[in-house]
Amino acid sequence: MKDQPTIKWGIIGLGAIAHLFAKELQLVKGAELVAVASRSKDNAIAFAANYHCKKTYDSYEDIMNDTTIDILYIATPHDSHAELSIKALEKNKHVLCEKPIALDYKDAEKMIAASRKHNKFFMEAFWTRFNPSFRAAFAKIKKGEIGEIRYINADFAFCANDKEKNRLFDLKLGGGSLMDIGVYPLFLAYTILGVPDSILAKSNFHSSGVDSQTAMILNYKDAQAVLYSGISHTSDMIATISGTEGQINLNKTWHMAESFTMIKKEKETNYDLPTNGMGYTYEIEECHQCLRNNAIESQLWSHQNSLELIQLVDKVKNQIGLDFSI
Ligand SMILES: NC(=O)c1ccc[n+]([C@@H]2O[C@H](COP(=O)([O-])OP(=O)(O)OC[C@H]3O[C@@H](n4cnc5c(N)ncnc54)[C@H](OP(=O)(O)O)[C@@H]3O)[C@@H](O)[C@H]2O)c1
């Protein structure tokens, strides 16, 4: 088979996730990191040297004018996802933007409108959607192997350091557990059960104003999802999906699982699906496939999926009284 042309990537915002992503780009055939942009020249140069990247920019605007780039990966804090994605799309770049897509539904709608207007690919980087264990478990659930789904239990928690300057504790940057990691359990319930009939949510808050822990109940006609996010402690992070004929556990750490377990009539079956790298490789491959098919959205994590997910986040924010515009 003929080799496909290389897809040329640029990265904006060179923090923690940008490093992981750049490492995983190296694992994907046909991906090349051609340019990176940081607010700091030194950071850009040091980052580029680590990942054999030739071009650096010390301005987010300048990288958008680089015509050698096919797709820009936006890896900045949540509050700038909308502005940077829209600018990049206007500059005729395809865009992969980190989760959460934006601070709210209103901004997310504008991002997707820009993708459609400029006919450029846009996807929220919801990497769990492309995780092999999640995909295989999801296929079994869809086929009805554990019957009708009645209950989902999922959490995401880790102990974050609030002493140093950390975006997680900065309200202006959209900090807190809900936006950063609460979106994962919400993603799981939404993907499996769809949009709930109602949501109940309750949070505790850090002194900076961000939510430090948020508990959520999503209610459906015949099912409930009990979800949680926290940044003041750790948790096991095993997600459970229970149906009328069995149960599936996405094993620790569920959002990047390398195995899942199906339990039916007390018989446990393990499915081991080790990931290539940490698993960002799969969302990168999905972007490549979409670009090669001239698609402006993924069928697996579509524009509508991102819009419906951020709508759920907005509903939780309303319930817990979290407002980033203050
Ligand atoms: N998919 C995942 O598994 C995953 C994991 C972690 C985070 N994320 C998402 O990725 C985004 C970035 O998270 P991160 O953990 O990489 O954050 P981080 O380590 O703080 O890095 C963010 C980078 O964005 C740039 N930036 C631009 N404006 C900024 C501002 N006002 N304050 C701080 N940094 C600013 C900085 O890069 P320069 O100085 O180089 O310009 C900074 O290094 C978040 O939206 C988060 O939800 C996703």
The ligand as an SDF file (V2000), in Angstrom:
LIG
                    3D

 48 52  0  0  0  0  0  0  0  0999 V2000
   -6.1210   14.8200   27.9660 N   0  0  0  0  0  0  0  0  0  0  0  0
   -5.4810   14.7330   29.1130 C   0  0  0  0  0  0  0  0  0  0  0  0
   -5.1480   13.6610   29.6100 O   0  0  0  0  0  0  0  0  0  0  0  0
   -5.1150   15.9870   29.8270 C   0  0  0  0  0  0  0  0  0  0  0  0
   -4.2140   15.9270   30.9030 C   0  0  0  0  0  0  0  0  0  0  0  0
   -3.8360   17.1260   31.4950 C   0  0  0  0  0  0  0  0  0  0  0  0
   -4.3870   18.3130   31.0740 C   0  0  0  0  0  0  0  0  0  0  0  0
   -5.2710   18.3290   30.0320 N   0  0  0  0  0  0  0  0  0  0  0  0
   -5.8380   19.5980   29.5610 C   0  0  0  0  0  0  0  0  0  0  0  0
   -4.7990   20.3210   28.9170 O   0  0  0  0  0  0  0  0  0  0  0  0
   -4.8750   21.7080   29.2350 C   0  0  0  0  0  0  0  0  0  0  0  0
   -3.5280   22.1380   29.8160 C   0  0  0  0  0  0  0  0  0  0  0  0
   -3.2830   21.4150   30.9870 O   0  0  0  0  0  0  0  0  0  0  0  0
   -1.7890   21.1920   31.5680 P   0  0  0  0  0  0  0  0  0  0  0  0
   -1.9510   20.2760   32.7090 O   0  0  0  0  0  0  0  0  0  0  0  0
   -0.8440   20.8610   30.5020 O   0  0  0  0  0  0  0  0  0  0  0  0
   -1.5040   22.6460   32.1350 O   0  0  0  0  0  0  0  0  0  0  0  0
   -0.0860   23.3280   32.4050 P   0  0  0  0  0  0  0  0  0  0  0  0
    0.9300   22.3030   32.7480 O   0  0  0  0  0  0  0  0  0  0  0  0
   -0.3270   24.4430   33.3290 O   0  0  0  0  0  0  0  0  0  0  0  0
    0.3090   23.9050   30.9660 O   0  0  0  0  0  0  0  0  0  0  0  0
   -0.4920   24.7990   30.2830 C   0  0  0  0  0  0  0  0  0  0  0  0
    0.3840   25.6350   29.3660 C   0  0  0  0  0  0  0  0  0  0  0  0
   -0.4620   26.5840   28.7140 O   0  0  0  0  0  0  0  0  0  0  0  0
    0.2410   27.8030   28.5040 C   0  0  0  0  0  0  0  0  0  0  0  0
   -0.5550   28.9260   29.0390 N   0  0  0  0  0  0  0  0  0  0  0  0
   -1.1480   29.8620   28.2880 C   0  0  0  0  0  0  0  0  0  0  0  0
   -1.7900   30.7620   29.0420 N   0  0  0  0  0  0  0  0  0  0  0  0
   -1.5850   30.4010   30.3070 C   0  0  0  0  0  0  0  0  0  0  0  0
   -1.9720   30.9530   31.5560 C   0  0  0  0  0  0  0  0  0  0  0  0
   -2.7200   32.0460   31.6280 N   0  0  0  0  0  0  0  0  0  0  0  0
   -1.5670   30.3260   32.6690 N   0  0  0  0  0  0  0  0  0  0  0  0
   -0.8440   29.2020   32.6120 C   0  0  0  0  0  0  0  0  0  0  0  0
   -0.4300   28.6270   31.4510 N   0  0  0  0  0  0  0  0  0  0  0  0
   -0.7980   29.2340   30.3100 C   0  0  0  0  0  0  0  0  0  0  0  0
    1.6010   27.6470   29.1770 C   0  0  0  0  0  0  0  0  0  0  0  0
    2.5020   27.3020   28.1520 O   0  0  0  0  0  0  0  0  0  0  0  0
    3.6020   28.3370   27.6160 P   0  0  0  0  0  0  0  0  0  0  0  0
    4.1630   29.0160   28.8140 O   0  0  0  0  0  0  0  0  0  0  0  0
    4.5430   27.4220   26.9320 O   0  0  0  0  0  0  0  0  0  0  0  0
    2.9470   29.2990   26.6840 O   0  0  0  0  0  0  0  0  0  0  0  0
    1.4390   26.4660   30.1010 C   0  0  0  0  0  0  0  0  0  0  0  0
    2.6410   25.7430   30.2720 O   0  0  0  0  0  0  0  0  0  0  0  0
   -6.0610   21.8600   30.1810 C   0  0  0  0  0  0  0  0  0  0  0  0
   -7.1650   22.3460   29.4790 O   0  0  0  0  0  0  0  0  0  0  0  0
   -6.3350   20.4490   30.6940 C   0  0  0  0  0  0  0  0  0  0  0  0
   -7.7130   20.1910   30.9230 O   0  0  0  0  0  0  0  0  0  0  0  0
   -5.6250   17.1890   29.4180 C   0  0  0  0  0  0  0  0  0  0  0  0
  1  2  1  0
  2  3  2  0
  2  4  1  0
  4  5  1  0
  4 48  2  0
  5  6  2  0
  6  7  1  0
  7  8  2  0
  8  9  1  0
  8 48  1  0
  9 10  1  0
  9 46  1  0
 10 11  1  0
 11 12  1  0
 11 44  1  0
 12 13  1  0
 13 14  1  0
 14 15  2  0
 14 16  1  0
 14 17  1  0
 17 18  1  0
 18 19  2  0
 18 20  1  0
 18 21  1  0
 21 22  1  0
 22 23  1  0
 23 24  1  0
 23 42  1  0
 24 25  1  0
 25 26  1  0
 25 36  1  0
 26 27  1  0
 26 35  1  0
 27 28  2  0
 28 29  1  0
 29 30  1  0
 29 35  2  0
 30 31  1  0
 30 32  2  0
 32 33  1  0
 33 34  2  0
 34 35  1  0
 36 37  1  0
 36 42  1  0
 37 38  1  0
 38 39  2  0
 38 40  1  0
 38 41  1  0
 42 43  1  0
 44 45  1  0
 44 46  1  0
 46 47  1  0
M  CHG  2   8   1  16  -1
M  END
$$$$
